[in-house]
């Protein structure tokens, strides 16, 4: 067990726990402390408040000295009442940097405070804050919910709960924060938190307004100045930025917290290079800031600075060994030492050693083609080499991306560093790794072309649009959930679409937002021309906000965009939307389309002719819907049963041309086309299957055979190389087949080298001997 794992285990009572369970106090200790006079004043409140103020000013030495005196007195004399336990816990929190025992002591002190006085809401809230700081969201939530049970209108506890909800990825933190603000409209901490949420959602005017309100409520709080400074920095308002910096410097002569707020905002705005610079400044101003080292290290890792990033994360973990994000990241970096890096052209592929060759064989040519296409369209090329990391376990990809398990995405782009699930991180037929890679590479172009200022929703919309351009069937299509959401008013307007990504009201809203954003991009191209989308990126690069960019490039206000786009998209999908009427997000059985499909499926076995007519009706009702549970797939099966192969192929082509993960439909299409002598069509279907699951040796052998028969020797060679990359049981035969393919492609020298290597390991391999002799004779009998 490595030292980090051993230390982690010592600090955790059981696997998966972040902190030891410290919520119980012995009845004897409680009885002894409850006998102490409750009316005695808190001896340490003034001193610990002064210590916290010293830390806020950046004077960590004074803060620690004061806190240590309190801790010493607490250890020697104990506490006389609940308030003194709370003050002692606050002191231990200040001592917790690099000291795990101080963190435990803080929790014990808060627990004893609550055991003595169940109405001590402050102690309960502070337990919640400490648990959340240590990434223990369940315990943090329990603490805040306990506080609210005892004081339902406690503004601080409501704010703490909002922070937990944000950590958990729920769509409700803004709602909960507004409840806190309703209780205490002048609470500076709550106003600053709402300002930061607005900043994350790229609602810059609202972020500035709330930040100014926070400063008006308490100008001595750094949080308001931090959000105001970050907002001004992002939008290029130098006057407001320097005002905020001066105020922050007055509060903290070396304003590490201010620069940390800017660095975190830069990360959330995907401006990673600037985030590194700001985090370095925060670290220089406070060499014990765990958060600053964490932002610095994780952002350096996102920009490919692997050694520097690891060093910074190691420093952060040494200062706070409870931080699960940093621990997970370091554990993943240990695992990545066994990954292999393959450098080809403008790309480097980093993947587990066992599958690096296989994945690089397909992904590099695909991304080279994407790079050429995108660089022309966006008149920009990202720095090379572009690094693409594959993770066999989705949890590892999630850690690489956000430090924690649970991320729902398939891939992520940090610019010239891309990371994504390997194909086998998901079940076969649920994931298209080709379209995902194309999607993430598109981000590298749109982020770079806009100097990392493009709104998230637009960048995602462009990536989905580029997926659809890349290959038939790739990219999101109109789905039943999207149609239902459109009919029920659950799809956000374009001017509010950022919230669909950053604060989704349901898991499906995120997927709907991807499609909605991509349709906006289609609408822009259709109505304003092919240059409008690149022009939008340039407008954002030049510092315009969304309304300004819309007015400059589209000649429309956000309100006009909302109105005109909504009318267009409803007209575009009018028939599908009408057919989805009657369905709801919780009940998809209503509506004419659903009724027709239900009846048709029930009749397939007993009355196929009737079923076929109903399925054709369902197709006419919703022509855009082509998933494997849709009418086209069922029509293909009915037609095949009726020996109508032509109709079956027509319907299969509908499915495979619109559903990028239709494994069964592609497999059936390949079989039918080959039986009809359509080798090219069969090869196209098999090729699509490779982007869903490249791990079937038989699929590669079959495709290689067809390609060779068609004279497509480049593809045949690739497929024989893929078989070898899959580590077949009969490796010598696989290499012999590769040599045959190389020879057929005219690559005789490579074929001979391959055969010689085979014969070195298997001298009596007759087929290899015969082929080598043939190649010698073909080249005039020279030496091998």
N, C-alpha and C positions, 0 to 999 in steps of 0.2 A: 504494500500500500504506500503510495507516495505521501510526502509530508502534508500536502494540501488536503488530501482525502482523510488522512489521520486526524488532522486538526479539525476538519469539518465534523468527523464522527464524534470526536470528543465534545464538540459544542452542541451536538444534536442528541436528543434522547432516543429517537428512533428514526429510521430511514424516512426521508422526505420532510422531516421537521426542520424548521429554520432556527428555532430557539427551544431551549428546554422549557417544559411546562412548569410555570412558576406561579400559577394562579391559586395555589393552596397554601394555607398557613396553619400551623398546628393550633389546636384549640387552646393548649396551655399558653402558648406565646400570646395569643389574642387575649386570653383572660388576664394575663399579667399586664399587658399594655392598656387594656380597657380600664384597669384599676387606676391608671395614671390620671391626674387631674385634666379634664377636658378643657378647662378654662385657661390653662397656661398658654401664654403667647408663643407664637412660632419664633424661635430664636434665630432661625437661619433664612427667613424669607427675604429680608433686606439684603443680606450678603449674596444669596444665590441670584437674586434679581440683578444685583450689581455685576455678578460674574457673567450672566447672560448678556447684559448690556456691553460688557467689555469685549466679549466674543463678537457681538454684532459690529463693534467698532474695529474689529480686526486685531484686537489685543489678546491673542490666545494665551500668552504667558500669564497675564493678570487673571484671566478667566479661570485657567487651570489652577493657579495658586489659591484663589478663593474657594473653588470647588473642592480642592484637596483638603483645605482646612475644615470644611463642613463634613466631608466624608470621614475624616479622622475623628472628629467629635462624635459623629453618629456611631462609628464603630466602638468608641470607648464608652460613651454615656447612653447610647440608645436615644430613642425619640419619646417625647412625652405625650404626643397626640398625633392625630391623623395628619394635620397640617405639616408637622415636622417630618414625618415620613415622606410626604410629598416633596418638601424642599430638599431632603436628602436624595430622593430619586432624581430630581432636577440636577443636582450636583453630579451625581454619577453619570448622567447623560453627557454632561460636559467633559467627563473624564473617559468617555467610551471610545475615543479615537485610538485604535490600536490596542484596546484593552477589553477583551471579551468578558472578563469577570466584572468589570464596571457596568457593562450592559446588563448582565444578569442581576447585579446588585440593584440597579435602577428599577428593574421589574419587580424585584422582591420588595423594595421600598414602596412602590406604588400599590402593590397588592396589600401590604400591611396597612397602608393608609385607608384603602377601601374596606378592609376587614374591620378596622376600628370605626369607620364612619361610612356607611353605605351611601350616604348622600354626598360624598366627596367626588363630585363630577369631574373636577380638575384632574384628580389622580387617574380616574378612568380614561379620560381623554388622552392624557399623557402616555398611558400604557398603549392606547391605540396608535398614537403617533409613532412611538418607538417600534411597535410591531411592524407598522407599514414601512418605516425607514429600513427595517431589516427584511423587507420583502415577504413578510408573513401576513398576507392579506386576510386569511380566515380569522386569525386572532385579532387583527386590527378591526375587522368588521364586527366581531363579537363585542369588542370593547366599546366601539361607538354606538352599537345598537343597545348595549346595556346603559350607556349614558343617556340615550334618548328615551329609553324605557322609564328612566327615573326623572328625566327632564325633557319632555317631548319638544320643547321650543328652545333647546340649547343651540345657539347659533354656531358655536365652535364645534360641537359634536356633529352638527349637520354638515359643516364644511369638511370635517374629517371624513365623514361617510362619503361625500362627493369625491374626495381624493381616492378612497378605496375603490369606488365604482370606476373611476378612470383607470386605476391600476388593473382592475379586472377586465377592462375592455368593454364595459357596458356602455349603452348609449344614453345614460341618465345623469352623468355628473353635473351638467349644466342645470338641469331641473332641480337637483338636490342643492346645488350651490345657490340657486335663486330662492329656494326655501329658506336657506340660512340668511340671505340678504333681506328677505321679507321680515325676519325676526329682528335683525339689527342692520338697518339700511346704511349705517355709517361705519360698519366694521371694515377697516382698511384691508385686513387679510383676505376677507371674502371678495371685496371689490378687485383686489389684485389678482386673485385666483380666476375670477370670471374674465378679467382682462386677458389673462394668459390663455384661457380656453378660446377666446375670440381671436387671439393672435394665431393660435394653432389652426383655426378654421379659416385663416386668411381674411378675416373680417377686420381689416386694419383700422377703419374709422371707429368701429365699436370698441376695439381693443384700446385705442388711445383714450377714448371717452372714459372707459372704466378705470384705466390707469390714472387719469387725472383726478377722478373721484376718489380713488384710493389715497392719492397724495394729499388731496384736500382733507380727507378724514384724519390722516396721520402722516405728516411729511417726514417723520423720523423712521418710518418703516421702509426698509430697503426694497421690499417686494414690488411696491408700486413704481419706484424709480427704475427698477430692473425691467419691468414689462414696458414702461414708457420708452426707455432707452432702446430696448430690442425692437419695438414697433417702429420707432423713428429710424433706426439703423436699417431695417429691412426695406422701408419705403423710400429711403434716401433723404430724410428730413434732417439735415445736419444741424440746424438750429436747435430743434428739440432734443436731438441726440446729445449735443454738447451741454445743454441745460441739465439733462438727466445725469450725465457723467459728472458734472461739477457738484450736483447735489449728492450723488452717491459718494464721491470722494470726500465731501465734507462729513458724511456719516462714517466712512471707513477710508482712512487715508490711502490704503492699498486695497481698492474696491474689488476684491476677488469675487464676492457674491454677485456684483454687477456684471462683471465680464463672464461669469459662469452663466448667468441668465441669458446673456447674448449668445454664448456658445450653444446652450440648449435650444434656443430659438433657431439658431442657424442650422442645427441638425434637423429640427422638425421642418424647416423650410428646404431641406435637402442641399444646403450650401455647405458642403462638407469641408472643403479646403479652408474656408473662412472659419468654420467651427473649430478646426484644429488650431488655427492661430489664436483665436479667442480663448480656447481652453488652455493653451500654453501660457497665455498672459495670466489667467486665473490661478494656475499652478505656481507661477513665479511670485504671485502676490500672497499666496497661502500654500506653503509646501505640505500642509497637513489636511488639505481639502480632499476628502475621499471622492466627493462628487466631481470635482474638477479633474482629478486623475482619471476617474472613470469615463467621463465624456471625452477627455483627450485620447485615452487608449482605445476605446471602442470606435471612435471616429477615425483614428489613424488606421485601425484594422480595416475599416470600411473603404479607405482610400488606398489600400494595398501596402501600407507601411507596416509590414507584419512584425518586424523585430522591435521597432519603436513602440508600436501599439501594445505588444505583449509586455514590454517593460513597464509601461504606464499602468496597465491593468494589474500587473503583479504588485506594483506599489499601492494601488487602491485596495487590493485584497489584503495586503499586509496591514493596512491601517484599519480595515473593517472586514474581518474574516467571516462575518455573518452575511455579507452581501452575496446573494445567490447568483445575481447577474454576472458578477466578476468571477465567481467560482466556476460557473458553467462555461464561461468564455475561456478560461484557462484550461479547463478539462478538454474542451473541444480543440483548442490549439495543440494540446498534447496528442490528441487523436490524429490531427491533421499532419503530424510529423510522419505518419505512415502513408500519407496520400502521395500520389505521383503527379508531377507537372509535365505536361506535354506542350511544347511551344511550336506553333505552326503559323506562318504568315503573320497576320495582325492579331492573333489570339494566343492565349495560353489557357489550357484546360487543366484544372486541378480536381482530381477525383480519387476515390479509393483505388488502390493499385490494381485490384482484380478487374476493374471495369474501365479504367482510364483509356486503354487502347480502343475498346469498343465504342465508347461514347465520342471520343475525339474523331473517330473515323467518319461519323455522320455529322457531328455538330459543327466542326470547323468549316467544311464546305458550305453548309447552310448559312452560317453567320458571315462568311466571306461574301456570299451573294447578298445577304441582307445589308452588310456594310456598304457595298457598292450602290445598292438601290437607295438606301436612306441618305447617303451622303449627297446624292444628286438632288433628292427631293427637298432636303432641309438646308442644302448649301453649307454644310458643316460636317466635320469629321472629329470624333472624340480622340483623345490621346491614345496611342497604342503602345504596347499590346493591351488589348482588352482582356481582363482576367475573368474567367468563368469557373465558378466552384460548384461542384455537384456533391450532394449529400444523400447518402443511401438511407439515412433515417431522417424523417421529417423533423423530429425533435432537434437534431443537430443543426439543420437548416434554420429552425426557429431560433435556436440559441445564437447562431451566427448573425442573425438579423436583429433581434431585439433582446438577446441575453436570456430569454425565458422560453420555456416550452409553451406551445399553444397557439402560435401564429397560424392563421388560416390560409395565408397566401401560398402560392406555388413557387414564386421566385421574387427577387428583389434586385433593384439596380441602384448602385451608389455612384453612378457615372461610368467610369471605365472598369469598375469591379462589379460583376454580376454574381449572384448566388441563387441556387435553385435546388429543388428536389431532384435527385436522380430518378430515372423512370421507375425503378423498383421501390421507391419510397411510397408509392401509391399502388392500389390494386390495378391490375391490368384492365384496361378499358375505362378508366376514370380520369386519365391524365394524358395530355398530348405534350410531350417534352419539347418537340420542335416549335410549336406555336408559342410555348412559354418562353423559350430562349429568344425567339424573334421579338416577342413582347418586351422582354427586359432589355434587349439591345436597343430597341427603339427609344427607351427612356434615356439611354446614354446620349442619344442624338438630341432629343427634345430638351433634356436638362442642359446639355452643353450649349445648344443654339440659343437658349434663353438666359445663359449665364446662371442657371439653376434658379430662375425666378418664375418659371411657368407654374401656374396653379396645379395642385395635385390632380384635380378632376380632369383638367384638360390634357395633362400628360398621360393619364390612364386612358382617356378616350382616344388619343392618337395611337397609343400602343395597340389597343384593340382593333382600331381601323387598319393598322398596318398588318396585324395578324390576318385579317380577312383578305387583304391584298396578296399575302404571301402564298397561299395555297388554298385550293377548294376545300371548303368545310372548316377551315381554321377561323378562330375568333368567335366571340359571342354572337348569338342570333336572338331573335325575338322569342322569349320563353313564355310559358303559361304564367309563371309568377309575375313577370313584367307586364303582361297584358292585363292581368287581374289588378295589379298595382296602378296601372294607368286608369283603368275603369273606376277604381275606388279612390282616386286622388292621393295615392300613397307614393307617387314618384315626385321627387323634388324638382322645382323649376331650375333652369340652368343657373340663374343668379344665386341659388342656394345649394348647388350640387356638392360643394365641398363638404357640407354636413352629411351627405349620403355616404361619404368615405370616412370622415373623421368622427362623426357621431351618429352612426346608423341606429335607427329605431328597432331594427330586427336584423338577423343575419342575412336574410334575403335582400334587404335594402342595399347592401354593398354590391351584390351581383347586379341588381337592377341599375345601380348607378354607373357601373362600368359600361353597360350597354347603352344607357341614356347618353353618357358622355361621348361614346363612339358615334351615335347617331347625330349628335350635334356636329361632330367633325364632318360627317357625310353631308349634312345640310349646309355647312359653311362652304365646302367645296362645290356643291351643286349650285348654290345661289351666288357665291362671290368668286368662284374660280379657284384653280389649283394653287395659286400663290397666296391665297388668303391665310391658310394655316401656318406656313412658315412666317408670314408677315406678323401674325399674332405673337409668335415666339420672339421675334425681333422687338415688338412693342413692349413685351414684358422685360426683355433684356435691357431695354432703354429706360426702364424704371416706371412705366405706366402700370396702374392698377387695372383690375378687370374692367370696370366701367370705361376707363380711359382707353384701354386697348380695343374694346368693342367699338367705341365711337370712332377711333382712328382707322381701324382696319375694316370694320363692317358697316360703319356709318349708322350705327344703331345704338340706342341706349340699352342698358340691361333689361328694362321693362319691355322694350320693343323686341329684343331677342327672345325673351320668355314667350311673348304672345305669338310671334311669327313662327318660332320653332315648334311650339306646342301645336299650332294649327297644321303645320307641315307633317309632323310625325303622326298626328291622328289621321290625317288623310292617307299617309303612306301605309298605315296598318289598319285602315278603316274596317276592312272585312274581318280581319282577325280580332279586332277589338269588339266588334259587334257579336262575333261568335263566342267570345269569352264573357259576355254579359250574363249575370246570374251567378258567376263564380265569386268566391271571396277568398281572402288569404288563408282562412281556416277551413274552407269547404270548397273543394274543386269539383264537386259532383253536380253542381248546378249548371245551368246554361245549356243551350242547344247542342253545342259541340260535344260537351261531356255526355249528354244523353245519347246522341247518335253513336259515339264511340263505344259506350257501354253496351248498347244493344248489338252493335256490329260484332264486337269481340265475343259476346255470348253466342252468336250464331255461326261462328267460323267453322266449328266441327260438324254441326248438324245441317246447316243451310248455307253453304259457302257462297252460292250465287247471291242470296239476299245480303249476306255479310259484305260481299264485294261492292254491291250497290251503295250500301250505307257507308262503307269506308271511302268510296269515291265522293259521296256527299260530304263527309267529314273533311276530306282534302279540300274541297271547294270552299268550305266554311273557313278553314284556317290554313291557307296555302303556305304560310311561312313556317309552320310547325313541322319539324322533320326529325324529332328525336326518335329513339328506338322504341318508344311506347306510343308513337304517333301513327296516323293512318297509312302513311307510305310504307312503313315497315310491315304492318299487318297485310296490306295489299300485296306486297312482294311475296309473302308466305302463302297467301291464298292463291295467287296467280301461279306460283310454283307447284302447288298441289294440283292445280288444274292443267299442268303441263304448258302453261303459257309463259315460256321462258322470256320472251321479248318484253312482256309486261312486267315480269318480275325484275328484270334488269333495269327497266326504266324507273321503277319505284326504288330499287336499291340505290340507284344513282342519285335519287333525290335525297336519300338518307346520308349516303357517304359524302355527298357534295355539300352538306350543311351541318353535319355533326362530326366534329374532329375526334371523337372517342368511340365511334361506332365500330367496335371490333368485330362483332358477329356479322354485321351487314357487309363489311369489307371482305371478310373471310368467305361469305357466301357469294359475293359478287366475283371474287377471284376464281372460285371454283366454276361458276357458271360461264364466265368469259373464256376460261381455258378450255372448257368442254366444247365451246362453240368455235374454237380456233383463234380466239382473240387474245393472243399472247400479250400484246401491248396493254390491253385493258386489264388483264390479269396482273401484269407487273405493276401497273399503277395502283391497283388495290392493295397488293402486297407491300408496296412502298409506303402507302398510308399507314398500314399496320405497324411498320417499323417505328413510326413516331409515337405509337401508343405503347409499344412493348418490344424492345429490340433483343429480348433474351431467349427467343425460340430458335434453336439451331436449325430445326427442320424448315422454318420459314426462310432462313438465309440460304439454305441449300436449294430450296425450291426456286427462289428468286434468281440465284446464280445460274441454275439450269435453264430457266426461261430466258434470262439475259444472254447467255451464251448462244442459245438457239436463234435468238433475234439479231445476233451480231453486236449486241451492246456489251463489248468486252470490258469497258471501264466499270460498268456496274457489276459484271460478273466477278472481276478481280476484287472489287470492294466487298462483295458478299462472301467470297472465299476468305478474305482477311477477317471478316467479322466472325466466321465460324471458328477460326483459330483464336481470336480474341475471347471467345466463350470457353476456352480451355476444354476442347472435346476429349472424350475418352481415347479415341484413335487419332492422336495428333499427327502421326506420320501420314496417314491417309489424307487428312485435311490439308497438310502442307503439299502433298502431291497434287491434290486438286487445285490448290492455289498456283502451283507451277504450271499446270495445264492451262489455267485461265490466263496467266501471264504470257505464256507462249502464244496463245490464240490472239492476244492483244498486241503481239509483235514485240513484246518486251522479253526477248530471248535471253539476254544476258542475265536479267533478274531471275528468270525461270531456271536457268542453269545453276545459278548460285543457290537457289532454294533447293533444287534436287541434290546438289552436292552436300548440303547440310543435312538433308534427310538421309542420304546414304552414309554419311559419317556416323549417324546414330543407328541406322538399320541397313547395313551393307547388303543384305540379301533381299531387299525390297525390290522385287522383279519389275513391278510397274514403273518404279522410279528409274531403274536401270534402262528399261526400254525407251522411256521418254527422253532420258539424257542422251542416249545413242541417236535417237531421231533428231534431236536438236543439234548434235555435233554434225550429223550428215547434212542438215539443212544449212549449217553455216560453213560447209566446205571441209568438214573433217578436222578442224583445228582442235588444239588442246582445250579442255574445258576451262 
